[in-house]
């Protein structure tokens, strides 16, 4: 066993558990589900509550998996995805430096997660994990974008009886 690799995995995983529970439960000075949902709504990640739950579970669950060393590719994809989403929606436009609200911290976390994956599971798994995290971030953002756009087509409810008649053959 490599001691510092273990310590890195436990540290990063444990901190993500804390970060996720800040979102979900308001623990450790977090804003809780409602506060996080409102923030996500303001970022365009709608519906905010669903996205806050997804992010909180990804961070807390992915962090727990990372810390324990179980299902590391799943853990890495979940954590990389949430950090990629944070970069894309919060930090990218502010540049790299965290002093300006930039993405350097998120980038370091992603790099550390991928190094852990490469060391523990191999280069192929690390590359797949990174790709899955980015793809998940893009998918979540696109779904949120679609959810926030008004529907182009209005559907009229069909009464149950009319639906049954429509299914009966015309010759009956």
N, C-alpha and C positions, 0 to 999 in steps of 0.2 A: 504494500500500500504506500502511496506517495502522500506524505503528511500534509504538505502545503496545498496540494490539489484537493484533498479532502476538506481542509479548512476553507479554501476558496469556495468550494461547492456548498458547504454548510453556511458560510457567511452570506453568499449571494442568495441562496435559497431561503434562508431565514429572514433576510431583509425583505424579500419579495412576499413572504407570508405576511409580514407586518404591513407592507404597502397595500396588499390586497384586502386585509382586514380593516385598514383605514377606510377604504372605499365601501366595503360591505357593511361594517358594523360601527364605524366611527371610533374604533380603537386607536390608541397611540396618537391621539390628537387629530384624527382624520375627520372628514366631513360627513361620513356615513353615506348610506345609499341615496337618500334624498338630495343631499348637498352635491354628491358626485353626479347624480342624474341631471341636476340643474346645470352644472358645469358642462357636462357632455352635450346637453341640448344647445348651450351657447356656442359650442364648437361645431354644431351641425351634425353631431352623432346622435341621430334621433331614431327611435325613441330613447331618450336619455337613460331611463331606468333599465331597459333591456341591455343597453351597451355598458352601463355601470356594473350590472351584475356579471356580464361576460368578462369585463376587464378585471373585476375583483376576483372572480373565480379563477381566471387564467393566472393572475398573479399569486393568489394564495395557494391554489392547487399546484400550479407549476413550480412555485417556490418549495412547497412541501416535497414534491417529487424530486426536485433538484437536490435539496438538502439530504434526502434519504438515499439518493442514487438509484431510485427506481424509475423506469421508463424515461430515461434521460432525453431521448429524442422528442417525446411528447412534451416534457417539461421545457426543453429548449425552444420548441416551436411556439408554445404558449407565451413564454416570456419574451422571446424575440418579436413575436407579433404585437404584444402590448407596447413594447418599447418603440417599435417601428411606427405604430399608430401615434404614440406620444410625439415622436419626432415630426411626423407628417402634419399633425393637427395643431401642435402647440409650439414646438421649438424650431422648426426648420427656418422659418422666416426671420428668426432672431440671430442667425449665424451660429457658429460653433461654440462660442464661449458661454459657459454657464453663468458668468457674471452678468451677462446680458439676457439671460433666460434661454440660452441656446441649447444645443443638443449634445455637447461633449460628454456629459455624464451618461446619457442614454446610449451613446455610441460605445463608450467604454464597457458598459454592462453587456451590450450585445457581443462585443468582441470577446469578453471574458467567458460568456456563456458558450460561444462557439469554440473557444479554445478548450474548455472543459469537454465539450462533445467530441472534439477531435481526439483528445487524449484518452477519453474513456471508451468511445465507440468507433472511432476511425474517421478519416477525412470524408468519406462518402456520406456518413450519417450527419456530420457537421454541415456539409453543403446542403443536404436535403432539409435539415432542420432550419437553416437560415432561409432557404427558399420557401419552405412551408410557412414560416413566420411572416415573411414579407407578403406572400400570397394571402394569408389570413387577414393581414392588416388591410390590404387592398379590397378584399371581399367584404370585410366589415364596413369599410368606408363607403363602398358602392351601395351596399344594402341600406345603410343609413341615408345616403343621398336619395335613393329611390323612395324611402319611407317619408322623407321630408317634402318630396315633390307632390303637388296636387295630382289626383288621378285625372287622366285625360278622358276617361270613359266612365260614365255613370251607368250602373246596372240597376235595373228595376227588379224588385223581388217578385218571384212567381209564386202564386198561391199553390199549396200542396195539391189540391184537386186539379188545377190546370196542368201541373207537371205530370200527374198520372195520366191524364187524357192525352197529352202529347206523346207519351210512350206507347199507347195502344196503337196497333196497326190500323190503317185507314179502312181496311176491308172488314173489320170486325162487326 
